[in-house]
């Protein structure tokens, strides 16, 4: 299978072409073709993973073109990192695509949705198989394009159109940084293949400050795609897209690409002088994990809470990679893909039933939607790191690596763990406890759940709940593949040569579990038993609460510095074009016209006049010469 691995991404690409041209005439209006393609890709990915676990490796290369006398060699790589990502993307995307059949039923643009979904899947599969920076960048841009198309899927909604444009523009900032970094590496090494670039590291041809700058520029692309501070502002707004799109973006595709890029290019960061690049990766991740968790606490939109959660968990992954916890960071990427896909799909099931994203208009859903409730709880326990759920093993591995590397970063991670339980507990109490508080907003426009409005909460159909159950099983049991009790098989498969996992620390482990449990207790005290009323707390916090609601004013600063200042610069440029450039052109035309009017009197058509003027000209020339 490894020798024909290139077929796997071609399957969803073929589905995209088929659904684009013949969608309405295909079975299921294109949905079944899209599902068949990604399920076959998932089976292929699992087969490749099984072979790689058995020791198989492959590097399929060919010479693409010669640039400046240098041949550019590109291809696909099959190794533990790409195999794990291939299987993860295929499996999670398959369940999301199946779920979409029920969720998007009745949408007037149903075939177009599945066409975009298939293109998205191809882009990510192509990206994770690339053995070179050129293919990585091509897949990177395709992923960005697909996110733009799917976030703005309901393009007639102004908020969705704005969110798509915002995501596209903000991530382009990171992409430009990444492009410069790639060009620097190519100019220094003469190759875009990772093996050649890493070989240059070993020979000393690539190093010093140049290496640090190039690595950080490449990391800029990951900051944009994985919504790290300061390029995080696009992710919450991306919730304007359909919920299956949110699940795909947050679990298996776009945001995972940034973490994968850092892992794939890890030697660039590891071998930078004094680990400078890795240190910056760790601090960006730690700050993002904590900042996003604080923002989630004051958010009432169900999907936006999960969006901030994704941003925070991506920060944990970057933190893990930055503190030499390579396998821990990648393990959290794998477990997060499962429980975050489950959280978003379960959130979609809720929105499907009550047609609102506002948690405060929900309540009592545990009784009305038991499958959704229990699967959501399983995912929440995994996210908050409660043993023995999947997130416990991966997040605590990251915190253990941070404890061994930098205690300040460990404290940031510990605080993030407490806040994660607090905001997820708040979400669960609001959505599932008590009595139903109203549901859909009267007169709401079409969008998530609008095609399925009902008189009250109800469980979703089997095509939506079966993927929830499968993901819940994984959210409960997947973490054991990285458990030390079983020899950490995931860590042994994905380990980075020369890096060893830190020794176990019972005290640090107990503190991380205690922080998560304390967060749950605080959420219960505030939002269930109301020992302290949330309204009182908001009033007492005052300026701090306002700071969080305003998202630390980052969006406002960007609006003034880039949007409004940019609009002002455009107005000035327009004024210069209208009044200066056009004014000069118009003045030249006016002068030419007036000169023409004056000269026409000299053009009488009489020969004697012309002879007289010629004679006067000769006299003038002679007099001028004598005077000189």
N, C-alpha and C positions, 0 to 999 in steps of 0.2 A: 504493500500500500504506500510505503514511503516514497517509492520511485515515481508514483503518479499522483502525488499529493496536490499538485497544481489543479487537478480536476475538482477538488473540493470547493474552492471559491467560485469556480465556473458554474456550479449548479445553481446557486441563487442568482448569478448574473444571467443565466439562460432563462430563469423564471421571470426576472425583471423584464427582459426583452419580450417574452411571450405575453405577459400580462399587460405590458404597455401597448402592444399592437392588437391583441385579440382578447383583452380582459373580459369584456361583457359577454363574449361568446364561449368562454372557457368554463369548465365545471366549477360551480361555486363562485362564478364571476371572477375567477382568477385566484381566489383564496386557496383552493385545493392544490393548485400548481405551486404556489408559494410555499405552502406547508410541506408538500412532497419534497421540494428542493432542499429546504433547510433541514428536514428530518434526515434525508440521505446524507447531507453534509455533516450532521451530528454523528450519524453512524460511522461515517468515514473518519471523523475526528477521534471518536472513541477507539476505532481500530488502530489508528496511528498512535494514540496514547498507549495502547496495549503493547504495540511493537517497540515503542521507545522505552517503556518500562522493562522490556526484555533485553534492552541494550542496543536496539537499532538506531542508526543515525543516518542522515542524508543531507547532501548539499548540492542542489541541482542548479547549475550555473550555465550561462551562455554570454557571449560577447554581444552587447546590444549595439554600440556605435563607438567610433573613435572620435574623441574630441581633443584637438590640439596635439594630435599624434599619440594620445593616451587612450587605449581601449577601455571602455566602461563596461565592466562585467557585472551582470545582475543575475538574480535567481531566487530560489526558495530554499529555506533551511528547515530541517526537521530535527529538533533537539528537545530536551525536556521542557524548556520554556515555551517554545512554539506549540508543542503537542498539548500541553496543559491548557493553553489559551484556545487552541483550536477546538478541543473538546468542550471547554466551558462555553465559548461563544455559541457553538452549534446547539448544545443542549438547552441552554437558557433561551436562546432566540427561538428554538422550536416551540417551547411551551408558551412563549409570549405570542407567537404567530397563531397558534391554535386558539389561545384565549381571545385573540382579536376577532375571530369569526363571530363570537357572541357579542363582544363589546361594540363592534362597529356595525352590527346588523342594522339596516335601515338607513345608513349614511348614503347620501346621493353620490359620493365620490369613492365608493367602496373599492372598485378595482384599482384606482390610483393609489389608494393607501397601501395595498399589498404590493404594488409595483415598487413604491418607494421603500417599503420594508425590505424587500428582496435586495434592492440596490445597497441599502445600508448594511445588510448582512454580508454581501460580497465584499464591500469596502473594508470591513473589519477583518474578515478572514484573509483577504489579500495582504492587509497590513501586518498581521501577526506572523505570516509565513515569509515575509521579505527578509532576505539575507543582506540587504544593502540599504543605504540611506535614501537612494532615489526612489525605490519602491515604497519604502516607509513613508516618504513625503507624498507620493502619489496617493496612497491609501489614506493618508492623513487628510489631504484636501478633499477627497471623495467623502470621507466621514463627515467633514464639516459641511459639505454641500447637502448631504442627506439630512443632517440635523436641521439645516435651514428649511428644507422642503417639508419635513415632518413637524417641526415646531410650528411652522406657519401653515399647517395642513388646512385648517379652517381660515383661509386667507381673507375671507370677507369680514372677519372679526378684527377690528383695528388693534386690539391688544395682542392677538396672535401674530399679526403681521409685524408689529413693533418688536415683539419678543424674538421672532426669527431673525430680524435684521440686527438686533442687539447681539444675539449669540454669534452671528456671522462676523460682525465687525470686531467684537472684543476678542474672539479667538484668532482673528487675522493678525492681531498685534503679536500674539505668541508665535503664530506661524511664520511671521516675518523674521522674528528673532531666530527661530529654528533654521530657516533658510540660510541666514547669514552664517550660523554655526556650521551647517553642512558644507557651505562653500569654503569656509576656512579650513575644515578638515580635508576637503578635496584638494585644495591648492597646496597644502603641506604634504599630503601623502600620495596624491595622484590616483586615488581610488575611492570608491564609495562603498565598497564591501566592508562589513564590520571586521572580518578576519584580517584584512589588509590594514585597516586603521588600528586594530589592536596590536598587530605585528609592529607597526611604527612606534607604538608605545614601548614595546619591549626593546627595540633597537635604539631608543633615545631620540629618534627623528621627530617625535611629538612629545612635548613636555613643557614644563615651566609655566609661566604666566599665560602663554599662548594656549596651552591645554585647558587651564582653568577657565579662561574666557570662552573658548569654543564650547566646553562642556556646559557652562551656564547659559550660553545662547541657545544650545539645543534644549536645555531644561526649560527655557522660556516657552517653547512650544508645549511642553507638558503642563506648565503653569496655566496656559490658556485652556487647553483641552480638558484638564482635570480640575478646573475651577479653583485653583489655589490663589491665595492672596498675592497680588492685588487684582488679578484678572478673574475674580470669582463672580462678578455682578450679573453675569448672563444666566447663571444656572437657575436661580429661583424663578425668573421670568419665563424660562423654558417650559414651565408647567402649563403654559397655554396650549400646548399640543395635546393630542389624545393621550390618555393614560397609558396604553400599551407602548406608545413612543417614549414616554417618560421612563417606563420600566426598561426598555431597550437601551436608552441613552445612559441611564444611571447604573445598570447592572452589567451589561455585556459589551457595550460598544464604545461610544465616544469618550466618556470620562475615563474608562479603563485604559484607553489608548495611551494617555499620558503616563500612567504608572508603568505600563508595559514598555514604553520608550526608555524610561530611566533604567529599567531592569535590563533591557536589551543592550543599552549602551553603558552598562555599569562600570566597565574598566575605565572609561573616560573620567568618571567621577572618583572612582577609588584611587586612581593613580595621579590625580591632580596633587600639586605640592601641599603637604600637610593636610590632605583631605579637605581642602578649602571648599571645593564644589559640593562634596557630600555634606559638609557642615551646613552650607546654605540650604541644601535640599531638606535636611532634618529640621532646621528652624522654620523654614517656610511651611513644612508639613505640620509641625507642632503648633504654630500660631494659627494656621487655618483650622486645625481640629478644634481648638478651643474657641476661636472667634465664631465659627459657624454654629457651634453648640449653644453659645449664648444667644445668637439670633433666633434659633429655633424655639427658644422658651417663650418668646412673645408673639409668635406667629399663630394665627387662627386658621389659616388655610391648610387643609389636610395635606395636599400635595406639596406645598411649599415647606412644611415641616420636614417631610421626607427628603426634599431637595437639599435643605440645609444639613440634614443627616448625611446625605451622600457626600456633600462637600467636606464635612467633618471626618467621615471615614476615609475619604481619599487623603486627607491630611495625615491620618494615622498610617496609611500605606507609605506615603512619602517619608514620614518620620521613621518608619521601620527601615526603609532602604537607606536613609541617611545615617542611621546609627549602626550600620553594618549588619542589620537584621534582614539580609536579602531574602532568605526563604520565608521569614515571618511576614514581610511585606507582601510577597507574592501569594502566600497562603491566605492572608486577609483579603486580597483581591479575589481569590476563588470563593471563599465562604461568603464574602459580601455580595458577590454576583447572585448567589442563591437567595439569601434572605432579603436583599434589597429588591430583587425582582418580585419576590413573594409579597413584600410590603406594598409595592406599587400596584401589583395586580389585585391584591385584596382591597387597597384603597379604591381602585377602579370599580371593584364589585360593590363597594359602599356607595360610591357616587352614582353608579348604575341604578342603585335602588332609591336613593333619596334626592338625586339631581342637585346636589350642592356640595361645595368643597369646604364650607364653613363648619368646623367641628362643633361650634356652639349651637348649631341648628340640628345636631344629630342626637345621640343619646339613646339608650335602650336597645342598641342594635345587637347585643349579645344574644338576646332571645329571638329576635326576628331573623338573624342571619348566623346560625350556629357554625356552619362550615367556615364562613368568612372570618368569624370571630376567633375560632380556635387556631386557624392557620395564621392569622395576623398576630396572635399572641405568641405563637411559636417563633415567628420571624422577629418579633420585638425582643423576646428573651435572647435570641441569638445576637441581635444587634447590640443589646446592652451588656453582653458578656457574662450571662448567667450560666454556670455549669449545669448540665453537660452539653449545652447547645453549641452550635458550630462557632459562633463568634467568640465564645469564651477561649477556645484554644488559639485562635489566630490573633485576637487583640491582645491577649495576655502575653503571647510570644513577643509582640512588638513592645509592650511595656517592659518586659523583662530585658530586652535588648537595650531599651532606653535607660533602664536602671543601671545596667552595666557600663553604659557609655557616657551618659550625661544626666546627672540627677535633676537638673533644672528642666530638661526636656521630659524627664519621667514625671515630674510634678505636673507639667502642662497636660500630659497624657492622662494622668490620674484625675485631674480636674475635669477633663473632657469626658471621662468615663462616668463621673458623677452626673454631669449635666445631661449626658445622653440618656441615662435612666430617668432623669427628671422630666425632660421634654417628651420622651416616649410614654412615660407613665401618665403625664398630663393628657396626651393624645388619646390614650386608651380609656381613661376615665371619662373624658368628654364624649367620645364616640360610642362606647359600649355600655357604660353604666347608667343607672337612673332610668328615666322615661324619655321617650322620643319627644324632641323639642321643636319640631316644625318642618324639617326637611327643606324641600325646594323653595327657592326664592320666587315669589309670584312674578310672572311675566319675564322670567329669565330668558336670555337668548339661547339659541341652539349651542350645543357644545357637549362636554362630557355628560353622558347620561341623559341628554335631552331626548334622544330617540326612544328612551325606555321609561318615561315618566310613569309613576304609579301612584295610587292613592296613599300608600304607606310603604314602609320598609319591607323588603322581601328578599329571599335568597336568590342568588344568580343561577342561571341555567348550568347544566353539567359541563358544557363546553368551556365554561369559565371556572367552575369550582374544581374540576379534575386537575388542571394544571396547578391550582393552589395546593391541593393535597400532595401532589408529587414534590413540589418545592418545599412544602412543610416537612416532609420526610427527610429531605436533604438538609434542611436547616437544623433538624434535630441531630442527624447522624453523621454529616459530612466531616465535622471537626475531628472525628476519631482518626482520620487518616494522617493527622499531624500530631497525634497524642504521643507523648513520650512513653506512656505505658505500652504502646505497641511498636516502639522503636522509631517513631516519627518517619513513616515511609514517605510522606510528601517531602519532608526536609531532605531525606537522603536522595530523592529523585531530583529535586530542583536546586540543590545546594550549589553555591558558588565556590569554585576551587580556592582554597586558602582561607576561607572564612568559616569559623566554627560557631555554632550556636552557644550562647552563654550558658553556664551551668544553672540548674534550677535554683530558685530562691523562694522558699516557702513563705517568708515574711512579705516579700514584694507581691507574690501571688495572692496572699490573704488580703493585703491592702487593696488591690485592684478589685477583688470580688466585694470587699466591704464598701468601696466607693460606689460600685454599681448598686448594691443593695440599699445604701443610704439614699441614693437618688430615687429609687422606687418608693422608699419610705417617705421622703419629702414630698413626692408627687401625691401620694395618698393623703398625707396630712393637709396639703393645700387644696386639692381638687376633688377628693372623695369625702373625707371626713371634715374638711374645712376647719381644722383646728386653728389655722390662721387663714382668714379670708383673702383670696387672691386680690380682691379690690383694695383691701387695706394695704397689702404689700405693694401694689402698684403705686398707691398714693404715697407711701412712705419712701419708696425708692426715688420718686420724683424725677430728677434730671437723669439718673442712670436708666430708668425705664424709657424715658424719651430718647436717650442715646441709642438704645437697642431697637426701639421702634423705627427710628430713622436710619438704622443699619450703619451706625457709626458715621453717618453722613458721607459715606464713600460715594454713593450714587449721586448725591447732591454736588459733591466736588467735581465728579466726572461731568455732570450736567453743565456746571458753570465753566469748567476749564476747557472741555472739548466740544460739547454740544452748542452752548450759547456762544462761547468764544469762537467756535468754528463758524457758527451762523453769522457772527459779526464780521469775521474775516471774509466770508463769502459776499456779504453785503458791500464791504469795502472794495473787494476785487471787482464786483459788478459795477460799482460806481466809477472806478478807474476805467473799466472797459467802455462804459457808456459815455462818460464825460471827457476823459483824457484821450484814450486810444481813438474812439469814434470821433471825438472833437478834432483831433489832428487830421484824421482822414477827411472829415467834412471841410475843414479849413483849407486843406490842399486843393480839394475840388472847387471850392468857392474862388480861391485865388486864380486857379487855372481858367475858370469860366470868365472872370473879370479880365484877365490878361488876353484871353481870346477875343473879348469884345473890343479891347483897345487895338489889337493887331488887325482886326478885320478892315479898319479904315485904311490901313497901308496896302491892302490887297484890292486895288481898284480895277485891275485888269487892263490898264492903259500902259502901253510900252514906254511912252515918253516919261511917265512918272517913275517907272522902274529904272530907266537910264539915268534920270536925274538923281535918284537916290544912290545909285551905284557910283556916280561921279562924286557926290557929296561924301560918300564913304571913303573913296580914294583920297580926297582932300583931307579928311579927318585923320586918316592913317599917316599921310605925309607930314602933316603938322605935328602929330603926336611923336613921330620919329625925330623930327627936327628939334622938338622941345626936349626930348630925352637926351 
